[in-house]
């Protein structure tokens, strides 16, 4: 998958996969991005936990820094801060056999996501699923 590139006009520097905090810092400093973009991750690529939350099909009307803060708040609700949690990405073509009506539409656009978050110390298991199309 190509790496997102962002270029600022004043410095003509290229930023590769900048964090939301970096983008917000540039905005506050009066710089802006002249070019940029990212691809939707390859279907079944795995490891898309942050992407599924921070870049939904119809994105938030918020600055990148605000999106980062919301993502941290969500994590604070579902992940204990003082314990190790096992996050597993169950995205695979087999999901289409499990529930075609739910997961099939996601193969057309945004993606198909199924994550489990297991807190062994507390005995909690959280399952998060997502699939969407236009």
C-alpha positions as CSV (number, residue, x, y, z in Angstrom):
1,X,0.0,0.0,0.0
2,X,1.4,3.5,-0.9
3,X,2.4,5.6,2.1
4,X,0.5,8.9,2.4
5,X,2.6,11.9,1.6
6,X,1.8,15.4,2.8
7,X,3.7,18.5,1.6
8,X,3.6,22.0,3.2
9,X,4.2,25.0,1.0
10,X,6.5,27.1,3.2
11,X,9.0,24.4,4.0
12,X,8.4,22.2,0.9
13,X,9.0,19.3,3.2
14,X,7.2,16.0,2.8
15,X,5.7,14.3,5.8
16,X,5.2,10.6,5.5
17,X,2.2,9.3,7.4
18,X,2.1,12.2,9.9
19,X,0.2,11.8,13.1
20,X,-2.9,13.9,13.7
21,X,-0.9,15.9,16.4
22,X,1.7,16.8,13.7
23,X,-1.0,18.0,11.3
24,X,-2.7,20.1,14.1
25,X,0.7,21.6,15.1
26,X,1.3,22.6,11.5
27,X,-2.1,24.2,11.3
28,X,-1.5,26.2,14.5
29,X,1.8,27.4,13.1
30,X,0.1,28.8,10.0
31,X,1.2,26.1,7.6
32,X,-1.2,24.1,5.6
33,X,-1.0,21.0,3.5
34,X,-0.9,21.5,-0.3
35,X,-1.1,17.9,-1.3
36,X,-1.9,14.7,0.5
37,X,-4.1,11.7,0.7
38,X,-4.3,8.1,1.8
39,X,-5.6,4.9,0.4
40,X,-8.3,2.7,2.0
41,X,-6.3,-0.2,3.4
42,X,-6.2,-3.3,1.4
43,X,-9.2,-5.6,2.2
44,X,-8.3,-8.3,4.7
45,X,-4.9,-6.7,5.4
46,X,-5.4,-6.7,9.1
47,X,-4.2,-4.4,11.8
48,X,-6.7,-1.6,11.0
49,X,-8.0,-0.9,14.5
50,X,-7.1,2.8,14.5
51,X,-8.2,3.3,10.9
52,X,-11.6,1.8,11.5
53,X,-12.3,4.3,14.3
54,X,-10.6,7.4,13.0
55,X,-11.6,7.4,9.3
56,X,-15.2,6.2,9.0
57,X,-17.0,6.3,5.7
58,X,-18.6,9.7,6.4
59,X,-15.9,11.3,8.5
60,X,-16.2,13.5,11.5
61,X,-16.5,17.2,11.0
62,X,-13.4,17.9,13.2
63,X,-9.8,18.8,13.0
64,X,-7.3,16.0,13.0
65,X,-6.4,16.8,16.6
66,X,-10.0,16.6,17.6
67,X,-10.3,13.2,15.8
68,X,-7.2,12.0,17.7
69,X,-8.7,13.2,21.0
70,X,-12.0,11.4,20.3
71,X,-10.1,8.2,19.4
72,X,-8.3,8.4,22.7
73,X,-11.6,8.9,24.6
74,X,-13.0,5.8,22.9
75,X,-9.9,3.8,23.8
76,X,-10.3,5.1,27.4
77,X,-13.8,3.6,27.5
78,X,-13.0,0.2,26.1
79,X,-9.4,-0.3,27.2
80,X,-8.2,-0.3,30.8
81,X,-5.3,2.1,31.2
82,X,-3.4,0.0,33.8
83,X,-3.6,-3.5,32.1
84,X,-2.4,-5.2,29.0
85,X,-5.2,-6.0,26.6
86,X,-4.9,-8.4,23.7
87,X,-6.4,-6.8,20.5
88,X,-7.0,-9.2,17.7
89,X,-8.1,-8.4,14.1
90,X,-10.3,-11.2,12.8
91,X,-10.8,-9.7,9.4
92,X,-10.7,-12.5,6.8
93,X,-12.7,-13.6,3.7
94,X,-14.3,-16.1,6.1
95,X,-16.4,-13.3,7.6
96,X,-18.5,-13.3,4.5
97,X,-19.7,-16.8,5.4
98,X,-20.5,-15.9,9.0
99,X,-22.9,-13.1,8.2
100,X,-23.0,-12.1,4.5
101,X,-25.8,-9.5,5.0
102,X,-23.6,-7.5,7.4
103,X,-20.1,-8.0,6.1
104,X,-20.6,-8.2,2.3
105,X,-21.3,-4.4,1.8
106,X,-18.0,-3.5,3.4
107,X,-16.1,-5.3,0.7
108,X,-17.4,-2.7,-1.8
109,X,-15.9,0.4,-0.2
110,X,-14.8,1.2,3.3
111,X,-13.8,-2.2,4.6
112,X,-14.7,-5.0,6.8
113,X,-13.6,-5.1,10.4
114,X,-14.0,-7.5,13.3
115,X,-11.9,-7.0,16.5
116,X,-11.8,-8.7,19.8
117,X,-10.3,-7.0,22.9
118,X,-9.5,-9.4,25.7
119,X,-8.6,-8.2,29.2
120,X,-7.6,-11.4,30.8
121,X,-7.0,-9.9,34.3
122,X,-10.6,-8.6,34.5
123,X,-12.1,-11.4,32.4
124,X,-13.6,-9.0,29.9
125,X,-14.0,-9.6,26.2
126,X,-15.2,-6.8,23.9
127,X,-16.1,-7.5,20.2
128,X,-16.3,-4.7,17.7
129,X,-17.5,-5.2,14.2
130,X,-17.9,-2.8,11.3
131,X,-18.7,-2.9,7.6
132,X,-20.0,-0.1,5.3
133,X,-20.5,0.9,1.8
134,X,-21.9,3.9,0.0
